[in-house]
Amino acid sequence: MKRYCLTVDLVDDPVLIAEYESWHRPENIWTEIKQSILDAGIVNMEIYRISNRMFMIMEVDDSFSFERKASMDAANLKVQQWEALMWKYQQSLPFAKPGEKWMLMDKIFQL
């Protein structure tokens, strides 16, 4: 099992942040999105937020790769619709390339 940590910002608007969190409640996540995450080899995913900064922890199996996930997402209309909807709420980090959303973080410490 491998773990990846990623980060992205939300638009700094309390109404939009509340809407974003609402979309991520178990009863509101689209079934196809959850299935696409599992199909990519992600066995656990958690998202945390402070203010408008988010932090994602993904635990993946040996079948997972970012390239494979991107390819699967590109071929999945529901994932494309979800991503377009989420982009209303998300914003790139100041140093991100145009259109870059979730950015991989480097582990700098482990006890």
N, CA, C and O atoms as CSV, one atom per row, in Angstrom:
chain,resi,resn,atom,element,x,y,z
A,1,MET,N,N,0.862,-1.182,0.000
A,1,MET,CA,C,0.000,0.000,0.000
A,1,MET,C,C,0.895,1.228,0.000
A,1,MET,O,O,1.893,1.288,0.718
A,2,LYS,N,N,0.525,2.200,-0.811
A,2,LYS,CA,C,1.268,3.447,-0.896
A,2,LYS,C,C,0.317,4.597,-0.574
A,2,LYS,O,O,-0.887,4.504,-0.809
A,3,ARG,N,N,0.868,5.674,-0.037
A,3,ARG,CA,C,0.070,6.835,0.331
A,3,ARG,C,C,0.562,8.054,-0.439
A,3,ARG,O,O,1.765,8.284,-0.564
A,4,TYR,N,N,-0.389,8.830,-0.952
A,4,TYR,CA,C,-0.091,10.105,-1.602
A,4,TYR,C,C,-0.879,11.195,-0.889
A,4,TYR,O,O,-2.007,10.974,-0.447
A,5,CYS,N,N,-0.272,12.373,-0.783
A,5,CYS,CA,C,-0.939,13.532,-0.197
A,5,CYS,C,C,-0.946,14.643,-1.231
A,5,CYS,O,O,0.067,14.929,-1.870
A,6,LEU,N,N,-2.102,15.259,-1.383
A,6,LEU,CA,C,-2.273,16.309,-2.382
A,6,LEU,C,C,-2.982,17.496,-1.754
A,6,LEU,O,O,-3.612,17.377,-0.704
A,7,THR,N,N,-2.870,18.648,-2.416
A,7,THR,CA,C,-3.517,19.853,-1.898
A,7,THR,C,C,-4.065,20.696,-3.042
A,7,THR,O,O,-3.555,20.661,-4.162
A,8,VAL,N,N,-5.096,21.443,-2.743
A,8,VAL,CA,C,-5.690,22.425,-3.650
A,8,VAL,C,C,-6.431,23.429,-2.775
A,8,VAL,O,O,-6.734,23.145,-1.617
A,9,ASP,N,N,-6.716,24.580,-3.319
A,9,ASP,CA,C,-7.483,25.589,-2.595
A,9,ASP,C,C,-8.918,25.621,-3.103
A,9,ASP,O,O,-9.211,25.226,-4.231
A,10,LEU,N,N,-9.793,26.099,-2.242
A,10,LEU,CA,C,-11.158,26.401,-2.636
A,10,LEU,C,C,-11.271,27.901,-2.860
A,10,LEU,O,O,-10.481,28.679,-2.325
A,11,VAL,N,N,-12.249,28.298,-3.646
A,11,VAL,CA,C,-12.561,29.716,-3.767
A,11,VAL,C,C,-12.922,30.190,-2.367
A,11,VAL,O,O,-13.716,29.549,-1.678
A,12,ASP,N,N,-12.347,31.302,-1.945
A,12,ASP,CA,C,-12.507,31.774,-0.569
A,12,ASP,C,C,-13.840,32.492,-0.401
A,12,ASP,O,O,-13.897,33.715,-0.277
A,13,ASP,N,N,-14.900,31.709,-0.400
A,13,ASP,CA,C,-16.260,32.212,-0.268
A,13,ASP,C,C,-17.022,31.221,0.609
A,13,ASP,O,O,-17.175,30.063,0.221
A,14,PRO,N,N,-17.501,31.639,1.772
A,14,PRO,CA,C,-18.153,30.706,2.703
A,14,PRO,C,C,-19.342,29.959,2.099
A,14,PRO,O,O,-19.563,28.794,2.427
A,15,VAL,N,N,-20.095,30.598,1.237
A,15,VAL,CA,C,-21.247,29.934,0.614
A,15,VAL,C,C,-20.774,28.820,-0.314
A,15,VAL,O,O,-21.310,27.712,-0.283
A,16,LEU,N,N,-19.763,29.118,-1.145
A,16,LEU,CA,C,-19.237,28.104,-2.058
A,16,LEU,C,C,-18.557,26.966,-1.303
A,16,LEU,O,O,-18.671,25.806,-1.698
A,17,ILE,N,N,-17.855,27.285,-0.227
A,17,ILE,CA,C,-17.210,26.246,0.574
A,17,ILE,C,C,-18.264,25.323,1.180
A,17,ILE,O,O,-18.086,24.105,1.187
A,18,ALA,N,N,-19.351,25.885,1.684
A,18,ALA,CA,C,-20.435,25.066,2.243
A,18,ALA,C,C,-21.052,24.173,1.164
A,18,ALA,O,O,-21.359,23.010,1.424
A,19,GLU,N,N,-21.233,24.707,-0.035
A,19,GLU,CA,C,-21.762,23.904,-1.137
A,19,GLU,C,C,-20.805,22.766,-1.480
A,19,GLU,O,O,-21.234,21.630,-1.681
A,20,TYR,N,N,-19.520,23.066,-1.547
A,20,TYR,CA,C,-18.514,22.057,-1.863
A,20,TYR,C,C,-18.555,20.930,-0.835
A,20,TYR,O,O,-18.543,19.754,-1.197
A,21,GLU,N,N,-18.603,21.286,0.431
A,21,GLU,CA,C,-18.667,20.270,1.479
A,21,GLU,C,C,-19.947,19.454,1.363
A,21,GLU,O,O,-19.937,18.246,1.598
A,22,SER,N,N,-21.041,20.099,1.004
A,22,SER,CA,C,-22.300,19.384,0.822
A,22,SER,C,C,-22.190,18.326,-0.278
A,22,SER,O,O,-22.685,17.211,-0.116
A,23,TRP,N,N,-21.547,18.669,-1.387
A,23,TRP,CA,C,-21.354,17.709,-2.473
A,23,TRP,C,C,-20.552,16.500,-2.019
A,23,TRP,O,O,-20.685,15.429,-2.612
A,24,HIS,N,N,-19.729,16.633,-0.993
A,24,HIS,CA,C,-18.858,15.553,-0.543
A,24,HIS,C,C,-19.430,14.743,0.625
A,24,HIS,O,O,-18.754,13.864,1.159
A,25,ARG,N,N,-20.662,15.034,1.018
A,25,ARG,CA,C,-21.320,14.189,2.007
A,25,ARG,C,C,-21.641,12.841,1.350
A,25,ARG,O,O,-21.947,12.790,0.158
A,26,PRO,N,N,-21.574,11.766,2.113
A,26,PRO,CA,C,-21.783,10.434,1.523
A,26,PRO,C,C,-23.055,10.313,0.678
A,26,PRO,O,O,-23.055,9.637,-0.350
A,27,GLU,N,N,-24.117,10.956,1.103
A,27,GLU,CA,C,-25.381,10.845,0.367
A,27,GLU,C,C,-25.397,11.666,-0.927
A,27,GLU,O,O,-26.290,11.491,-1.756
A,28,ASN,N,N,-24.420,12.556,-1.105
A,28,ASN,CA,C,-24.406,13.418,-2.291
A,28,ASN,C,C,-23.337,13.063,-3.316
A,28,ASN,O,O,-23.386,13.540,-4.450
A,29,ILE,N,N,-22.379,12.236,-2.936
A,29,ILE,CA,C,-21.340,11.828,-3.895
A,29,ILE,C,C,-21.999,10.956,-4.954
A,29,ILE,O,O,-22.731,10.020,-4.631
A,30,TRP,N,N,-21.741,11.263,-6.196
A,30,TRP,CA,C,-22.297,10.454,-7.280
A,30,TRP,C,C,-21.702,9.046,-7.213
A,30,TRP,O,O,-20.498,8.881,-7.014
A,31,THR,N,N,-22.548,8.047,-7.380
A,31,THR,CA,C,-22.111,6.648,-7.349
A,31,THR,C,C,-20.978,6.407,-8.342
A,31,THR,O,O,-20.027,5.687,-8.035
A,32,GLU,N,N,-21.072,7.003,-9.527
A,32,GLU,CA,C,-20.059,6.807,-10.569
A,32,GLU,C,C,-18.706,7.370,-10.150
A,32,GLU,O,O,-17.668,6.850,-10.558
A,33,ILE,N,N,-18.707,8.422,-9.345
A,33,ILE,CA,C,-17.451,9.025,-8.887
A,33,ILE,C,C,-16.776,8.102,-7.876
A,33,ILE,O,O,-15.577,7.837,-7.967
A,34,LYS,N,N,-17.547,7.625,-6.924
A,34,LYS,CA,C,-16.993,6.688,-5.946
A,34,LYS,C,C,-16.442,5.453,-6.651
A,34,LYS,O,O,-15.356,4.979,-6.318
A,35,GLN,N,N,-17.194,4.927,-7.634
A,35,GLN,CA,C,-16.744,3.731,-8.343
A,35,GLN,C,C,-15.469,4.005,-9.135
A,35,GLN,O,O,-14.583,3.152,-9.195
A,36,SER,N,N,-15.370,5.186,-9.741
A,36,SER,CA,C,-14.168,5.514,-10.523
A,36,SER,C,C,-12.935,5.600,-9.630
A,36,SER,O,O,-11.835,5.238,-10.047
A,37,ILE,N,N,-13.117,6.073,-8.420
A,37,ILE,CA,C,-12.011,6.148,-7.450
A,37,ILE,C,C,-11.543,4.737,-7.098
A,37,ILE,O,O,-10.345,4.451,-7.111
A,38,LEU,N,N,-12.487,3.868,-6.786
A,38,LEU,CA,C,-12.151,2.489,-6.440
A,38,LEU,C,C,-11.525,1.749,-7.622
A,38,LEU,O,O,-10.547,1.019,-7.455
A,39,ASP,N,N,-12.090,1.939,-8.817
A,39,ASP,CA,C,-11.585,1.265,-10.020
A,39,ASP,C,C,-10.149,1.659,-10.343
A,39,ASP,O,O,-9.416,0.889,-10.964
A,40,ALA,N,N,-9.747,2.853,-9.926
A,40,ALA,CA,C,-8.389,3.335,-10.200
A,40,ALA,C,C,-7.354,2.726,-9.255
A,40,ALA,O,O,-6.153,2.921,-9.440
A,41,GLY,N,N,-7.814,1.993,-8.250
A,41,GLY,CA,C,-6.879,1.399,-7.300
A,41,GLY,C,C,-6.716,2.203,-6.025
A,41,GLY,O,O,-5.804,1.944,-5.238
A,42,ILE,N,N,-7.584,3.168,-5.815
A,42,ILE,CA,C,-7.562,3.953,-4.580
A,42,ILE,C,C,-8.429,3.203,-3.569
A,42,ILE,O,O,-9.625,3.013,-3.791
A,43,VAL,N,N,-7.826,2.782,-2.463
A,43,VAL,CA,C,-8.559,1.985,-1.480
A,43,VAL,C,C,-9.082,2.828,-0.321
A,43,VAL,O,O,-9.998,2.413,0.389
A,44,ASN,N,N,-8.501,4.010,-0.130
A,44,ASN,CA,C,-8.997,4.937,0.880
A,44,ASN,C,C,-8.654,6.350,0.453
A,44,ASN,O,O,-7.565,6.610,-0.058
A,45,MET,N,N,-9.591,7.258,0.665
A,45,MET,CA,C,-9.366,8.668,0.338
A,45,MET,C,C,-10.017,9.508,1.434
A,45,MET,O,O,-11.174,9.292,1.794
A,46,GLU,N,N,-9.261,10.461,1.952
A,46,GLU,CA,C,-9.772,11.396,2.946
A,46,GLU,C,C,-9.418,12.804,2.492
A,46,GLU,O,O,-8.335,13.042,1.956
A,47,ILE,N,N,-10.345,13.736,2.713
A,47,ILE,CA,C,-10.082,15.143,2.403
A,47,ILE,C,C,-10.333,15.949,3.673
A,47,ILE,O,O,-11.358,15.792,4.337
A,48,TYR,N,N,-9.377,16.812,3.994
A,48,TYR,CA,C,-9.467,17.701,5.149
A,48,TYR,C,C,-9.433,19.139,4.647
A,48,TYR,O,O,-8.909,19.416,3.568
A,49,ARG,N,N,-9.995,20.056,5.438
A,49,ARG,CA,C,-10.013,21.465,5.051
A,49,ARG,C,C,-9.729,22.343,6.259
A,49,ARG,O,O,-10.182,22.069,7.371
A,50,ILE,N,N,-8.968,23.402,6.016
A,50,ILE,CA,C,-8.856,24.517,6.955
A,50,ILE,C,C,-8.969,25.777,6.112
A,50,ILE,O,O,-8.239,25.954,5.137
A,51,SER,N,N,-9.883,26.639,6.495
A,51,SER,CA,C,-10.166,27.832,5.711
A,51,SER,C,C,-10.472,27.382,4.276
A,51,SER,O,O,-11.382,26.579,4.067
A,52,ASN,N,N,-9.735,27.881,3.299
A,52,ASN,CA,C,-10.010,27.458,1.920
A,52,ASN,C,C,-8.929,26.508,1.373
A,52,ASN,O,O,-8.900,26.235,0.173
A,53,ARG,N,N,-8.052,26.010,2.237
A,53,ARG,CA,C,-7.003,25.069,1.830
A,53,ARG,C,C,-7.472,23.644,2.115
A,53,ARG,O,O,-7.958,23.351,3.208
A,54,MET,N,N,-7.326,22.764,1.130
A,54,MET,CA,C,-7.698,21.369,1.319
A,54,MET,C,C,-6.478,20.467,1.211
A,54,MET,O,O,-5.487,20.794,0.558
A,55,PHE,N,N,-6.584,19.331,1.866
A,55,PHE,CA,C,-5.515,18.343,1.926
A,55,PHE,C,C,-6.148,16.974,1.725
A,55,PHE,O,O,-7.074,16.609,2.449
A,56,MET,N,N,-5.660,16.213,0.754
A,56,MET,CA,C,-6.193,14.889,0.455
A,56,MET,C,C,-5.137,13.824,0.744
A,56,MET,O,O,-3.970,13.968,0.379
A,57,ILE,N,N,-5.574,12.755,1.406
A,57,ILE,CA,C,-4.734,11.582,1.616
A,57,ILE,C,C,-5.353,10.448,0.809
A,57,ILE,O,O,-6.531,10.128,0.970
A,58,MET,N,N,-4.548,9.845,-0.059
A,58,MET,CA,C,-4.997,8.700,-0.838
A,58,MET,C,C,-4.119,7.501,-0.499
A,58,MET,O,O,-2.892,7.594,-0.539
A,59,GLU,N,N,-4.733,6.399,-0.173
A,59,GLU,CA,C,-4.019,5.140,-0.015
A,59,GLU,C,C,-4.390,4.280,-1.206
A,59,GLU,O,O,-5.569,4.080,-1.499
A,60,VAL,N,N,-3.369,3.768,-1.896
A,60,VAL,CA,C,-3.593,3.093,-3.174
A,60,VAL,C,C,-2.972,1.697,-3.174
A,60,VAL,O,O,-2.051,1.405,-2.412
A,61,ASP,N,N,-3.501,0.847,-4.049
A,61,ASP,CA,C,-2.919,-0.478,-4.210
A,61,ASP,C,C,-1.904,-0.447,-5.357
A,61,ASP,O,O,-1.635,0.606,-5.935
A,62,ASP,N,N,-1.351,-1.610,-5.673
A,62,ASP,CA,C,-0.288,-1.683,-6.678
A,62,ASP,C,C,-0.761,-1.362,-8.096
A,62,ASP,O,O,0.066,-1.083,-8.964
A,63,SER,N,N,-2.066,-1.396,-8.349
A,63,SER,CA,C,-2.579,-1.100,-9.693
A,63,SER,C,C,-2.648,0.396,-9.981
A,63,SER,O,O,-2.816,0.797,-11.133
A,64,PHE,N,N,-2.521,1.228,-8.942
A,64,PHE,CA,C,-2.708,2.676,-9.119
A,64,PHE,C,C,-1.498,3.353,-9.753
A,64,PHE,O,O,-0.348,3.061,-9.425
A,65,SER,N,N,-1.802,4.276,-10.680
A,65,SER,CA,C,-0.820,5.256,-11.155
A,65,SER,C,C,-1.602,6.511,-11.527
A,65,SER,O,O,-2.768,6.435,-11.915
A,66,PHE,N,N,-0.956,7.655,-11.405
A,66,PHE,CA,C,-1.623,8.904,-11.773
A,66,PHE,C,C,-1.947,8.923,-13.260
A,66,PHE,O,O,-2.977,9.467,-13.660
A,67,GLU,N,N,-1.084,8.339,-14.080
A,67,GLU,CA,C,-1.320,8.297,-15.523
A,67,GLU,C,C,-2.554,7.446,-15.845
A,67,GLU,O,O,-3.392,7.838,-16.657
A,68,ARG,N,N,-2.655,6.289,-15.204
A,68,ARG,CA,C,-3.809,5.410,-15.419
A,68,ARG,C,C,-5.087,6.093,-14.949
A,68,ARG,O,O,-6.109,6.033,-15.633
A,69,LYS,N,N,-5.041,6.739,-13.792
A,69,LYS,CA,C,-6.221,7.447,-13.267
A,69,LYS,C,C,-6.644,8.555,-14.229
A,69,LYS,O,O,-7.834,8.713,-14.501
A,70,ALA,N,N,-5.680,9.325,-14.748
A,70,ALA,CA,C,-6.003,10.406,-15.688
A,70,ALA,C,C,-6.633,9.854,-16.960
A,70,ALA,O,O,-7.581,10.437,-17.488
A,71,SER,N,N,-6.121,8.751,-17.447
A,71,SER,CA,C,-6.665,8.127,-18.649
A,71,SER,C,C,-8.087,7.628,-18.412
A,71,SER,O,O,-8.969,7.831,-19.246
A,72,MET,N,N,-8.301,6.983,-17.284
A,72,MET,CA,C,-9.642,6.502,-16.936
A,72,MET,C,C,-10.618,7.667,-16.790
A,72,MET,O,O,-11.754,7.592,-17.258
A,73,ASP,N,N,-10.175,8.740,-16.145
A,73,ASP,CA,C,-11.036,9.911,-15.948
A,73,ASP,C,C,-11.405,10.565,-17.277
A,73,ASP,O,O,-12.547,10.983,-17.474
A,74,ALA,N,N,-10.443,10.652,-18.178
A,74,ALA,CA,C,-10.682,11.275,-19.481
A,74,ALA,C,C,-11.720,10.507,-20.288
A,74,ALA,O,O,-12.422,11.090,-21.114
A,75,ALA,N,N,-11.822,9.201,-20.052
A,75,ALA,CA,C,-12.762,8.359,-20.797
A,75,ALA,C,C,-14.115,8.228,-20.090
A,75,ALA,O,O,-15.000,7.534,-20.590
A,76,ASN,N,N,-14.287,8.871,-18.954
A,76,ASN,CA,C,-15.499,8.719,-18.155
A,76,ASN,C,C,-16.271,10.038,-18.133
A,76,ASN,O,O,-15.848,11.000,-17.492
A,77,LEU,N,N,-17.400,10.080,-18.834
A,77,LEU,CA,C,-18.196,11.306,-18.944
A,77,LEU,C,C,-18.664,11.816,-17.588
A,77,LEU,O,O,-18.658,13.024,-17.349
A,78,LYS,N,N,-19.071,10.910,-16.693
A,78,LYS,CA,C,-19.539,11.336,-15.370
A,78,LYS,C,C,-18.415,11.997,-14.570
A,78,LYS,O,O,-18.649,12.984,-13.872
A,79,VAL,N,N,-17.196,11.456,-14.669
A,79,VAL,CA,C,-16.054,12.061,-13.976
A,79,VAL,C,C,-15.789,13.447,-14.562
A,79,VAL,O,O,-15.503,14.385,-13.818
A,80,GLN,N,N,-15.880,13.585,-15.869
A,80,GLN,CA,C,-15.677,14.886,-16.502
A,80,GLN,C,C,-16.729,15.896,-16.031
A,80,GLN,O,O,-16.414,17.060,-15.784
A,81,GLN,N,N,-17.971,15.442,-15.910
A,81,GLN,CA,C,-19.044,16.327,-15.426
A,81,GLN,C,C,-18.796,16.733,-13.972
A,81,GLN,O,O,-18.970,17.895,-13.605
A,82,TRP,N,N,-18.388,15.762,-13.148
A,82,TRP,CA,C,-18.091,16.037,-11.735
A,82,TRP,C,C,-16.949,17.041,-11.612
A,82,TRP,O,O,-17.037,18.000,-10.846
A,83,GLU,N,N,-15.873,16.814,-12.372
A,83,GLU,CA,C,-14.716,17.703,-12.316
A,83,GLU,C,C,-15.082,19.122,-12.750
A,83,GLU,O,O,-14.619,20.094,-12.154
A,84,ALA,N,N,-15.902,19.237,-13.771
A,84,ALA,CA,C,-16.349,20.566,-14.213
A,84,ALA,C,C,-17.166,21.249,-13.118
A,84,ALA,O,O,-17.009,22.446,-12.877
A,85,LEU,N,N,-18.032,20.493,-12.461
A,85,LEU,CA,C,-18.825,21.041,-11.361
A,85,LEU,C,C,-17.930,21.463,-10.195
A,85,LEU,O,O,-18.127,22.536,-9.626
A,86,MET,N,N,-16.948,20.632,-9.834
A,86,MET,CA,C,-16.067,20.941,-8.704
A,86,MET,C,C,-15.175,22.146,-8.990
A,86,MET,O,O,-14.778,22.850,-8.061
A,87,TRP,N,N,-14.856,22.391,-10.253
A,87,TRP,CA,C,-13.989,23.518,-10.602
A,87,TRP,C,C,-14.646,24.852,-10.257
A,87,TRP,O,O,-13.961,25.866,-10.126
A,88,LYS,N,N,-15.976,24.856,-10.111
A,88,LYS,CA,C,-16.692,26.064,-9.661
A,88,LYS,C,C,-16.222,26.462,-8.262
A,88,LYS,O,O,-16.225,27.639,-7.904
A,89,TYR,N,N,-15.819,25.464,-7.481
A,89,TYR,CA,C,-15.470,25.674,-6.082
A,89,TYR,C,C,-13.961,25.717,-5.832
A,89,TYR,O,O,-13.501,26.319,-4.862
A,90,GLN,N,N,-13.211,25.081,-6.703
A,90,GLN,CA,C,-11.770,24.950,-6.497
A,90,GLN,C,C,-11.009,26.051,-7.233
A,90,GLN,O,O,-11.502,26.633,-8.199
A,91,GLN,N,N,-9.807,26.318,-6.755
A,91,GLN,CA,C,-8.899,27.213,-7.463
A,91,GLN,C,C,-7.477,26.685,-7.318
A,91,GLN,O,O,-7.102,26.115,-6.293
A,92,SER,N,N,-6.716,26.889,-8.352
A,92,SER,CA,C,-5.338,26.407,-8.348
A,92,SER,C,C,-4.517,27.129,-7.291
A,92,SER,O,O,-4.808,28.270,-6.931
A,93,LEU,N,N,-3.503,26.458,-6.806
A,93,LEU,CA,C,-2.548,27.114,-5.918
A,93,LEU,C,C,-1.812,28.196,-6.705
A,93,LEU,O,O,-1.696,28.088,-7.926
A,94,PRO,N,N,-1.317,29.230,-6.038
A,94,PRO,CA,C,-0.705,30.357,-6.756
A,94,PRO,C,C,0.446,29.967,-7.687
A,94,PRO,O,O,0.689,30.654,-8.679
A,95,PHE,N,N,1.144,28.896,-7.388
A,95,PHE,CA,C,2.305,28.497,-8.186
A,95,PHE,C,C,1.993,27.363,-9.168
A,95,PHE,O,O,2.900,26.843,-9.819
A,96,ALA,N,N,0.714,26.976,-9.280
A,96,ALA,CA,C,0.323,25.881,-10.170
A,96,ALA,C,C,0.368,26.318,-11.628
A,96,ALA,O,O,0.266,27.503,-11.946
A,97,LYS,N,N,0.524,25.330,-12.504
A,97,LYS,CA,C,0.426,25.579,-13.942
A,97,LYS,C,C,-1.038,25.822,-14.286
A,97,LYS,O,O,-1.916,25.376,-13.548
A,98,PRO,N,N,-1.329,26.517,-15.387
A,98,PRO,CA,C,-2.731,26.765,-15.755
A,98,PRO,C,C,-3.540,25.462,-15.821
A,98,PRO,O,O,-3.131,24.491,-16.457
A,99,GLY,N,N,-4.689,25.468,-15.151
A,99,GLY,CA,C,-5.567,24.310,-15.149
A,99,GLY,C,C,-5.192,23.211,-14.174
A,99,GLY,O,O,-5.944,22.248,-14.019
A,100,GLU,N,N,-4.052,23.327,-13.514
A,100,GLU,CA,C,-3.609,22.306,-12.565
A,100,GLU,C,C,-4.393,22.461,-11.268
A,100,GLU,O,O,-4.476,23.550,-10.700
A,101,LYS,N,N,-4.966,21.353,-10.811
A,101,LYS,CA,C,-5.772,21.396,-9.596
A,101,LYS,C,C,-5.020,20.757,-8.439
A,101,LYS,O,O,-4.086,21.349,-7.898
A,102,TRP,N,N,-5.421,19.562,-8.062
A,102,TRP,CA,C,-4.775,18.877,-6.948
A,102,TRP,C,C,-3.295,18.688,-7.240
A,102,TRP,O,O,-2.929,18.141,-8.281
A,103,MET,N,N,-2.444,19.139,-6.327
A,103,MET,CA,C,-0.999,19.041,-6.510
A,103,MET,C,C,-0.411,18.091,-5.480
A,103,MET,O,O,-0.750,18.140,-4.298
A,104,LEU,N,N,0.478,17.224,-5.955
A,104,LEU,CA,C,1.131,16.240,-5.119
A,104,LEU,C,C,2.090,16.935,-4.151
A,104,LEU,O,O,2.855,17.817,-4.544
A,105,MET,N,N,2.039,16.533,-2.901
A,105,MET,CA,C,2.913,17.095,-1.872
A,105,MET,C,C,4.063,16.143,-1.612
A,105,MET,O,O,3.923,14.931,-1.776
A,106,ASP,N,N,5.197,16.685,-1.208
A,106,ASP,CA,C,6.366,15.883,-0.857
A,106,ASP,C,C,6.358,15.609,0.640
A,106,ASP,O,O,6.121,16.514,1.441
A,107,LYS,N,N,6.615,14.365,1.016
A,107,LYS,CA,C,6.747,14.035,2.435
A,107,LYS,C,C,8.104,14.522,2.910
A,107,LYS,O,O,9.132,14.213,2.307
A,108,ILE,N,N,8.101,15.276,3.980
A,108,ILE,CA,C,9.360,15.807,4.487
A,108,ILE,C,C,9.716,15.279,5.875
A,108,ILE,O,O,10.808,15.548,6.374
A,109,PHE,N,N,8.801,14.527,6.507
A,109,PHE,CA,C,9.087,13.995,7.844
A,109,PHE,C,C,8.231,12.771,8.102
A,109,PHE,O,O,7.083,12.702,7.663
A,110,GLN,N,N,8.788,11.811,8.810
A,110,GLN,CA,C,8.028,10.659,9.305
A,110,GLN,C,C,8.649,10.206,10.606
A,110,GLN,O,O,9.868,10.067,10.700
A,111,LEU,N,N,7.831,9.977,11.600
A,111,LEU,CA,C,8.305,9.518,12.909
A,111,LEU,C,C,8.292,7.995,12.938
A,111,LEU,O,O,8.655,7.393,13.949
